[in-house]
Amino acid sequence: MTRGKFIALEGGEGTGKSTQARLLAEWLAGQGLDATVTREPGGTPGAEAIRSLLLAPPGEGWGSRAEALLFAAARSDHVEKLILPAMEDGKWVVCDRFVDSSRAYQGGAGELGDDAILRLHDIGSKGVRPDLTLLIEVPAERVAERLALRDGGNADAIGGRDADYHRRVGETFREIAARDPDAFALIDGTGTIDEVQSRIRSVVAPLVTGQS
Ligand code: TYD
């Protein structure tokens, strides 16, 4: 059985990752591949429970270190119980966010640094990396409009952080991708859902060749 591939979608808030992940999985299925779509934090019962703790924290909220550890713990469960077994079964896994979100949010914007996040990822998830990471980029002013429509005043504990935090998230994503161009595809997230999806398909298509 050929091992399935692992594709992650990354980007800041409101860049359309969830919709695009679902459409990508549907397209892969149409190519004759067994594709599963999942998300972080979450994807397994344990990781979904940790998601609730992270996005609606009890008490006064988490310190930056505890927050990074919780994301790493959720990812560890997700990788061990869902992602790796699915790939070993020949399934393609499309994941809405993965470790590069921790590098951008906790490592960059949260100031823990990239080395600490990568160390946690080695411990929690044996350093597993996607075969390809799609970084979806939308200019900040467009994102603000989309989020006002999507969340109104009800953003979660992390989405609701200030504009400076989210600016640093975006900068860190771009730095990480620039340092490792073979692992990332930059996707222009502006335009219609279909336009963005067709950009995504054109960068994923070479991976599909020979797999169906
Ligand atoms: P979600 O509702 O999935 O956000 P979005 O729709 O914008 O993708 O909530 C996930 C939140 O958690 C989002 O604010 C990003 C944040 N996050 C981190 O800070 N670190 C991580 O490692 C991950 C996976 C998510």
Boltz pocket constraint, residues with backbone or C-beta under 6 A from the ligand:
constraints:
  - pocket:
      binder: B
      contacts: [[A, 11], [A, 12], [A, 13], [A, 14], [A, 15], [A, 17], [A, 18], [A, 40], [A, 41], [A, 55], [A, 71], [A, 96], [A, 97], [A, 98], [A, 99], [A, 100], [A, 101], [A, 102], [A, 103], [A, 105], [A, 106], [A, 156], [A, 158], [A, 159]]
      max_distance: 6.0
